[in-house]
Amino acid sequence: VKTTVYVTDMKIYGTINEVYGSYMTDPYPSREVVCVKELPLGANLEISMIAAKD
């Protein structure tokens, strides 16, 4: 299980942590946050997640 979060502004990193923590439980999946110049359609956040089902 792994999550990649793409953002255009790292100032929202704290908010990402808060929201992520409200959806995920311990043990938390692997996560990376990547700052990019821009995202499609003017978005400021994109999340990609790979998950497995038991």
Secondary structure in CASP SS format (residue, H / E / C, confidence):
PFRMAT SS
TARGET T0000
AUTHOR 0000-0000-0000
METHOD secondary structure of the structure
MODEL  1
V C 1.00
K E 1.00
T E 1.00
T E 1.00
V E 1.00
Y E 1.00
V E 1.00
T C 1.00
D C 1.00
M H 1.00
K H 1.00
I H 1.00
Y H 1.00
G H 1.00
T H 1.00
I H 1.00
N H 1.00
E H 1.00
V H 1.00
Y H 1.00
G H 1.00
S H 1.00
Y H 1.00
M C 1.00
T C 1.00
D C 1.00
P C 1.00
Y C 1.00
P C 1.00
S E 1.00
R E 1.00
E E 1.00
V E 1.00
V E 1.00
C E 1.00
V C 1.00
K C 1.00
E C 1.00
L C 1.00
P H 1.00
L H 1.00
G H 1.00
A C 1.00
N C 1.00
L E 1.00
E E 1.00
I E 1.00
S E 1.00
M E 1.00
I E 1.00
A C 1.00
A C 1.00
K C 1.00
D C 1.00
END
